[in-house]
Amino acid sequence: MQTLASSNEISAYLPILLMVIGAAGFGAMNLMASFMLGPRRAGKRKGDTYESGMDYVGTARKRFNIRFYLIAMVFLVFDVEVIFLYPWAQTFTSLDPMSESSRIWLLRILFFLFTTLVAYIYGYRKGVFKFD
């Protein structure tokens, strides 16, 4: 037959219970305060789209220039390059410069930088960096 949990075991969960009650109370208080103190604007424009303080112009199906996406892709290429270069630079300084493995890692990172340079040249030739 199992015995009931002792008071020490139940009191171990008291801080968690207090955090849950506090979080729920904080959320409820914020909702009530915004409902009571917030502006009450009635009218036709209340439910309209709001974007960065600007009124909307046109439809949502507007076409964008492909350059925006190409710039984003070039940014991702350089972002990924930095993500891979930093740990490589940290470990490369601790390698023996005369060992075969350090030369192989150097060639690998040079190949990676070369492919990044090819991506940059491709974007430059496609006119990604020209702003009209």
C-alpha positions as CSV (number, residue, x, y, z in Angstrom):
1,M,0.0,0.0,0.0
2,Q,1.4,3.4,-1.0
3,T,1.5,6.2,1.4
4,L,0.6,9.8,0.7
5,A,3.3,12.1,-0.3
6,S,5.0,13.8,2.6
7,S,4.7,17.5,3.0
8,N,8.4,17.9,2.0
9,E,7.8,16.4,-1.4
10,I,4.7,18.6,-2.0
11,S,6.5,21.8,-0.8
12,A,9.2,21.2,-3.4
13,Y,6.6,22.1,-6.1
14,L,5.5,25.3,-4.4
15,P,7.9,27.6,-6.3
16,I,6.8,26.2,-9.6
17,L,3.1,26.7,-8.6
18,L,3.9,30.3,-7.6
19,M,5.6,31.0,-10.9
20,V,2.7,29.6,-12.9
21,I,0.2,31.7,-10.8
22,G,2.4,34.8,-11.2
23,A,2.7,34.4,-15.0
24,A,-1.0,33.8,-15.4
25,G,-1.8,36.8,-13.2
26,F,0.6,39.0,-15.1
27,G,-0.9,38.1,-18.4
28,A,-4.5,38.6,-17.1
29,M,-3.5,42.0,-15.6
30,N,-2.0,43.1,-18.9
31,L,-5.1,42.1,-20.8
32,M,-7.4,43.9,-18.4
33,A,-5.3,47.0,-18.3
34,S,-5.1,47.3,-22.1
35,F,-8.8,46.7,-22.4
36,M,-9.6,49.4,-19.8
37,L,-7.0,52.0,-20.7
38,G,-6.6,51.4,-24.4
39,P,-8.1,53.6,-27.1
40,R,-11.5,52.8,-28.4
41,R,-11.6,53.9,-32.0
42,A,-14.7,53.1,-33.9
43,G,-14.8,53.5,-37.6
44,K,-14.2,52.0,-41.0
45,R,-10.3,52.0,-40.7
46,K,-10.1,50.2,-37.4
47,G,-9.6,46.8,-38.8
48,D,-7.4,47.8,-41.8
49,T,-3.9,46.6,-42.4
50,Y,-1.3,48.5,-40.4
51,E,2.4,48.2,-41.4
52,S,5.1,50.2,-39.7
53,G,2.9,53.3,-39.3
54,M,2.2,53.6,-43.0
55,D,-1.1,53.4,-44.7
56,Y,-1.4,50.6,-47.1
57,V,-1.2,51.4,-50.9
58,G,-2.3,48.9,-53.5
59,T,-2.8,45.2,-53.1
60,A,-0.8,42.6,-51.4
61,R,-0.1,40.9,-54.7
62,K,2.4,43.6,-55.8
63,R,5.4,42.3,-57.7
64,F,8.9,42.9,-56.4
65,N,12.1,43.2,-58.3
66,I,14.2,40.1,-58.2
67,R,17.1,42.1,-56.9
68,F,15.6,42.1,-53.4
69,Y,15.8,38.3,-53.3
70,L,19.3,38.2,-54.9
71,I,20.6,40.6,-52.3
72,A,19.1,38.4,-49.6
73,M,20.8,35.3,-51.1
74,V,24.2,37.1,-51.2
75,F,23.7,38.1,-47.6
76,L,23.0,34.5,-46.6
77,V,26.2,33.4,-48.5
78,F,28.4,35.8,-46.5
79,D,26.5,35.1,-43.3
80,V,27.2,31.4,-43.6
81,E,30.8,32.1,-44.5
82,V,31.3,34.0,-41.3
83,I,29.7,31.2,-39.3
84,F,32.2,28.7,-40.8
85,L,35.2,31.0,-40.8
86,Y,35.2,31.9,-37.1
87,P,35.5,28.3,-35.6
88,W,38.0,27.4,-38.3
89,A,40.2,30.4,-37.4
90,Q,40.0,29.4,-33.8
91,T,41.1,25.8,-34.4
92,F,43.6,26.6,-37.1
93,T,45.8,28.7,-34.8
94,S,46.3,25.6,-32.6
95,L,47.3,23.3,-35.5
96,D,50.9,22.5,-36.3
97,P,51.7,24.5,-39.5
98,M,53.9,21.8,-40.9
99,S,51.5,19.0,-40.5
100,E,49.6,17.4,-43.4
101,S,46.3,17.9,-41.8
102,S,46.7,21.6,-41.3
103,R,47.5,22.0,-45.0
104,I,44.4,20.0,-46.0
105,W,42.3,22.2,-43.7
106,L,43.8,25.3,-45.3
107,L,43.0,24.1,-48.7
108,R,39.5,23.3,-47.7
109,I,38.9,26.8,-46.4
110,L,40.5,28.3,-49.4
111,F,38.1,26.3,-51.6
112,F,35.2,27.5,-49.5
113,L,36.4,31.1,-49.9
114,F,36.8,30.6,-53.6
115,T,33.2,29.4,-54.0
116,T,32.0,32.4,-52.0
117,L,34.0,34.7,-54.3
118,V,32.3,33.0,-57.3
119,A,28.9,33.7,-55.8
120,Y,29.9,37.3,-55.2
121,I,31.1,37.7,-58.8
122,Y,27.9,36.0,-60.1
123,G,25.8,38.5,-58.1
124,Y,27.9,41.4,-59.4
125,R,27.5,40.4,-63.0
126,K,23.8,39.9,-62.6
127,G,23.5,43.5,-61.3
128,V,22.5,42.7,-57.8
129,F,24.6,45.5,-56.3
130,K,23.3,48.2,-58.7
131,F,20.7,50.4,-57.1
132,D,18.6,52.6,-59.4
